[in-house]
Amino acid sequence: MLRAWYNDDGSVPESGYYRCVTFKQKDKNLILWVQKTLKELRIKSKLSKEENRWHLRILSYLDMVKFRDKIGFSDGYRKQLHLEEILKEPKCPHWKTKLEILELLKEKVKTRKEIAERLNLEPGTIYGHLHGWKRKDVSKKSTLGLVDMNLVKMKRLGEGIFTL
């Protein structure tokens, strides 16, 4: 049912810096139900009113991936093709590194040092991608790592071994 509504009233911008999945609707009760259902699927969204319509936007890269995997648009729809394009080219460059780490871990289990050598990066940078960066300045948001997002599992054996 959600897919049908998104096929009709959903959109994905074709170009530009602003990347999101949007659902537009005049009926506030319907859009609140859609937002609640997305939340139950652990997909975060933002609700705003513009003119006489409500806009429900999925903004984060991970939430767009969850949307694609759990709801998505019908195959062959232009909206689905645009969403795939957005997800191939992450908005934030650090996501490219995270995706490279995930690809390496698909091959076999690796240590942080092995990942750093393969990607030609410092072990501290790999640590940040795996465990996140904790900000000292509370006005800036700390970032989650792949381990925090439950995309990678870690076993403590000496230096630590990481698996998918």
Phi and psi in degrees as a GROMACS rama.xvg file:
@    title "Ramachandran Plot"
@    xaxis  label "Phi"
@    yaxis  label "Psi"
@TYPE xy
-61.1633  -41.1448  LEU-2
-59.0158  -42.8386  ARG-3
-62.9604  -42.2053  ALA-4
-66.2181  -41.3163  TRP-5
-67.4207  -35.4017  TYR-6
-59.5994  -40.0429  ASN-7
-83.1286  -51.4968  ASP-8
-109.635  4.66348  ASP-9
-94.0339  164.498  GLY-10
-154.004  158.455  SER-11
-135.574  118.338  VAL-12
-56.5511  138.608  PRO-13
-77.9874  -29.619  GLU-14
-151.643  176.223  SER-15
98.3518  174.836  GLY-16
-78.3103  -30.1704  TYR-17
-76.9215  109.43  TYR-18
-118.182  124.39  ARG-19
-166.75  172.555  CYS-20
-113.947  124.634  VAL-21
-118.247  143.075  THR-22
-124.001  122.322  PHE-23
-112.965  137.682  LYS-24
-159.939  144.428  GLN-25
-83.0346  -31.9102  LYS-26
-78.5058  109.716  ASP-27
-64.8934  -39.4416  LYS-28
-62.2608  -40.6095  ASN-29
-64.7892  -45.3533  LEU-30
-68.3863  -32.9033  ILE-31
-67.6962  -36.5985  LEU-32
-65.0383  -42.1937  TRP-33
-62.7505  -43.5327  VAL-34
-62.0763  -42.3551  GLN-35
-63.3051  -41.6829  LYS-36
-65.9199  -41.4079  THR-37
-59.6045  -42.7552  LEU-38
-61.5158  -39.4457  LYS-39
-63.6229  -28.764  GLU-40
-87.6672  6.48995  LEU-41
63.2872  39.3966  ARG-42
-113.258  117.101  ILE-43
-80.384  143.664  LYS-44
-146.396  159.766  SER-45
-117.721  136.624  LYS-46
-111.555  134.162  LEU-47
-146.654  159.939  SER-48
-113.74  128.781  LYS-49
-128.822  119.559  GLU-50
55.8432  -119.09  GLU-51
-107.651  17.4405  ASN-52
-125.454  150.2  ARG-53
-95.046  138.707  TRP-54
-119.882  123.126  HIS-55
-110.521  116.813  LEU-56
-116.449  134.846  ARG-57
-100.769  114.594  ILE-58
-105.955  -35.1617  LEU-59
-82.3922  150.946  SER-60
-56.3476  -48.875  TYR-61
-63.4936  -38.5694  LEU-62
-69.2984  -33.1231  ASP-63
-67.7126  -36.0061  MET-64
-64.05  -45.0205  VAL-65
-61.5802  -40.9692  LYS-66
-59.5867  -48.257  PHE-67
-58.1449  -44.2511  ARG-68
-75.5696  -32.6081  ASP-69
-98.8575  -29.8187  LYS-70
-125.652  -69.4541  ILE-71
65.0601  177.439  GLY-72
-102.541  163.409  PHE-73
-62.7709  146.764  SER-74
-57.2925  138.75  ASP-75
87.1241  -13.4293  GLY-76
-66.3778  142.426  TYR-77
-57.4952  -36.7703  ARG-78
-61.5915  -40.7295  LYS-79
-65.067  -41.1259  GLN-80
-63.6472  -40.8905  LEU-81
-67.0224  -38.3744  HIS-82
-63.0517  -42.5506  LEU-83
-61.3045  -39.5325  GLU-84
-62.3071  -44.2353  GLU-85
-61.0073  -42.8678  ILE-86
-74.22  -21.6475  LEU-87
-74.0582  -33.0813  LYS-88
-114.379  87.9223  GLU-89
-55.8669  143.109  PRO-90
-63.6767  -37.6911  LYS-91
-103.355  129.615  CYS-92
-58.983  -29.4523  PRO-93
-64.6369  -21.9525  HIS-94
-69.2477  -30.3269  TRP-95
-62.1214  -42.7419  LYS-96
-65.4661  -42.3828  THR-97
-60.4041  -41.8973  LYS-98
-65.5865  -36.8897  LEU-99
-64.7684  -39.5385  GLU-100
-62.1189  -44.6747  ILE-101
-61.7737  -39.7876  LEU-102
-63.272  -41.5331  GLU-103
-62.7705  -39.0505  LEU-104
-74.0572  -18.3534  LEU-105
-68.7933  -31.2692  LYS-106
-64.5199  -54.8563  GLU-107
-169.431  169.303  LYS-108
-62.2782  138.774  VAL-109
-141.058  157.52  LYS-110
-88.8202  165.684  THR-111
-59.0792  -39.3907  ARG-112
-64.2448  -42.2984  LYS-113
-63.1913  -40.384  GLU-114
-64.3747  -43.751  ILE-115
-61.0783  -42.813  ALA-116
-64.5388  -42.6214  GLU-117
-65.8446  -35.5949  ARG-118
-95.4312  -0.174106  LEU-119
56.1086  47.5938  ASN-120
-126.567  164.221  LEU-121
-72.4226  144.662  GLU-122
-57.2328  -32.6174  PRO-123
-64.477  -35.6724  GLY-124
-66.6894  -42.7994  THR-125
-63.7601  -40.6153  ILE-126
-57.1429  -44.5408  TYR-127
-62.0765  -41.6677  GLY-128
-67.7505  -32.6461  HIS-129
-80.9132  -40.7379  LEU-130
-111.711  -5.90235  HIS-131
88.1054  168.689  GLY-132
-114.004  124.237  TRP-133
-93.3538  121.142  LYS-134
-84.5522  135.232  ARG-135
-76.8176  -35.8359  LYS-136
-78.8569  109.927  ASP-137
-68.213  -13.858  VAL-138
-74.3886  -18.343  SER-139
-102.388  141.345  LYS-140
-79.192  134.846  LYS-141
-69.2411  152.42  SER-142
-104.626  149.351  THR-143
-87.3463  148.172  LEU-144
-100.218  175.095  GLY-145
-61.3154  -33.6612  LEU-146
-68.3714  -44.4042  VAL-147
-62.2205  -31.615  ASP-148
-86.0545  3.87232  MET-149
60.5096  29.1375  ASN-150
-93.3042  -21.3624  LEU-151
-134.82  141.448  VAL-152
-108.127  147.28  LYS-153
-121.911  138.818  MET-154
-118.346  132.896  LYS-155
-85.1157  104.007  ARG-156
-139.261  90.9343  LEU-157
72.6322  -109.067  GLY-158
-75.6458  -19.1256  GLU-159
104.16  133.521  GLY-160
-117.863  137.206  ILE-161
-115.29  137.314  PHE-162
-136.222  167.011  THR-163
